[in-house]
């Protein structure tokens, strides 16, 4: 089975997209923001969310695929839309 790990996960969109193409199983997330973390908990109730990537000891399972979100605030309605 293909395994997936997710950094800066947001609501898990990259993970869901990757799963729709290659299948596999998400083993862990790293998302510190409370709002998207609630969505992750809903979609992935049995998958640990390790929170802030700067405050981990990285004692986590190795994965085959790694996703990493890009901050959407520069482009979305969630921020000031000033781009990069």
N, C-alpha and C positions, 0 to 999 in steps of 0.2 A: 504494500500500500504506500502511496505517495503521502508525505507529511508536509505540513505547511506551518510556518511560524510568522507572526505578524507584528511589526514594529509601527508605532504611531498609527494604530489601527483605525482610529475614527470609529464609524459605526460598523466596519467590517466589509465595506463594499469591494475592496480589492480582493479580499479573501473569498467572498462569494463569487466574484467574477472568475478568479482562478479555479475555484472548485467547479464552476459550470463548464470549464474547458477541459481540465485535466482530471477532475474528480479529486480524490484525496481527502485527508482529514486535517483540520486545524488542531494543532497541539497546544498552542498558547498565543496570547495577545499581550501587547504592551500599550495601554491607553490610560492616561491619567485624568482626562477630562470627565466629569461626572455624567454629563448628558449622553455622549456616545457610549460611555461605559454601561449605562443602563440598557442601551440597545444591544450591545454585545452580550450582556447577561441574558437578554431575552432570546436572541438568535442562537447563542452558544452557551446554554446554562451549565454545561459540564466542563467547559474549557476555562482554565485559569487566566485571569487578566492580572498580569504582574505590575500594572501601574506605570510608574515613572521609570523610563529606561536609564536615567542617570542615578537611580537609587537601587539597583539590583546587584546581586552577586553573580548573576549569569549561570546559576546552577539549574539549567533548564535542558530539556531533551533536544538533541540535534534534530534538524529538519532537512528535507530535500529541497524545499522552496521557501524563500523568504520574501515577504511583501513588506513594503514600507510606504506609508502614506506621506503625501506632500501637504503641507498646511494649506487649507482651502481659504483661509481668511483673506488673503490678498486678492482673491478672485470671486468669492461668493458673497451673498448677502450677509453672511455671518461676520464680515469684516468691513473695512473701509474701501475695498475694491481698488486699491492703488497698484495692483500688480506686484511684480518682484522688484 
